[in-house]
Amino acid sequence: MAKSNAQRQADYRVRHFKDEGKGKRLNLVLDLHAKCALERLAFCYGVTQREILDGLLRQAEGDVADRASQLPNGLSDYYEKHRRLAQEFVTP
């Protein structure tokens, strides 16, 4: 007997969130140009779109942590979400 959509989705979630509870679901809509860039980057490097996003976010966070660490209590404020830095590349 064929599985229902709900059963297939449940199986998918079990397979993809079994990383010791480290996986979190993200549901969003991207600008068309950002989505195309994500697809091209993933294809270019031969990885998944998720891996591209993970890498870009880790790199961006490393850059921000470096900037924050140069300020008094900057790093601890950053990790506790008490500090905002100027948005140099983030666009509305």
C-alpha positions in Angstrom: 0.0 0.0 0.0 1.3 3.5 -0.9 2.3 5.9 1.8 0.3 9.0 2.4 1.9 12.4 2.0 1.9 12.8 5.8 3.7 9.4 6.2 6.3 10.4 3.6 6.9 13.7 5.3 7.2 12.1 8.7 9.8 9.6 7.3 11.7 12.5 5.7 11.8 14.4 9.0 13.1 11.3 10.8 15.9 10.8 8.3 16.9 14.5 8.2 16.6 15.4 11.9 18.4 12.4 13.4 21.7 14.4 13.7 21.6 14.0 17.5 18.8 16.7 17.6 21.1 19.3 16.0 18.9 19.9 13.0 16.3 22.6 13.0 13.8 23.3 10.3 14.0 26.6 8.4 11.1 27.7 6.1 11.6 30.9 4.1 11.1 32.6 0.8 14.1 33.9 -1.0 14.5 36.6 -3.6 14.7 35.0 -7.1 18.2 36.2 -7.6 19.4 34.9 -4.2 17.8 31.5 -4.9 19.4 31.3 -8.4 22.8 32.3 -6.8 22.3 29.6 -4.2 21.6 26.9 -6.8 24.6 28.0 -8.9 27.0 28.0 -5.9 25.8 24.5 -4.8 26.2 23.2 -8.4 29.6 24.8 -8.8 31.0 23.3 -5.6 29.1 20.0 -6.0 27.4 20.3 -2.6 23.8 20.8 -1.4 22.2 24.1 -1.0 22.0 23.5 2.7 25.8 23.0 2.8 26.3 26.3 1.0 24.0 28.1 3.4 25.7 26.5 6.4 29.2 27.5 5.2 28.2 31.1 4.3 26.5 31.6 7.7 29.5 30.1 9.6 31.8 32.4 7.6 29.7 35.5 8.3 29.4 34.7 12.0 33.2 34.2 12.2 33.7 37.6 10.6 31.2 39.3 13.0 32.8 37.5 16.0 36.2 38.9 14.9 34.8 42.4 14.8 32.9 42.0 18.0 35.9 40.7 19.8 37.7 44.0 19.2 35.1 45.8 21.4 34.8 45.8 25.2 32.7 42.8 26.1 32.0 42.5 22.4 32.2 38.8 22.0 30.1 37.9 25.1 27.6 40.6 24.2 27.4 39.2 20.7 26.7 35.6 21.9 24.2 36.9 24.4 22.5 39.0 21.7 23.2 42.2 23.5 25.3 43.9 20.8 24.4 45.1 17.3 27.0 46.0 14.7 26.6 48.2 11.7 25.1 46.3 8.7 27.8 46.6 6.0 26.5 44.1 3.5 23.0 43.1 4.6 20.4 44.8 2.5 16.7 45.2 3.3 
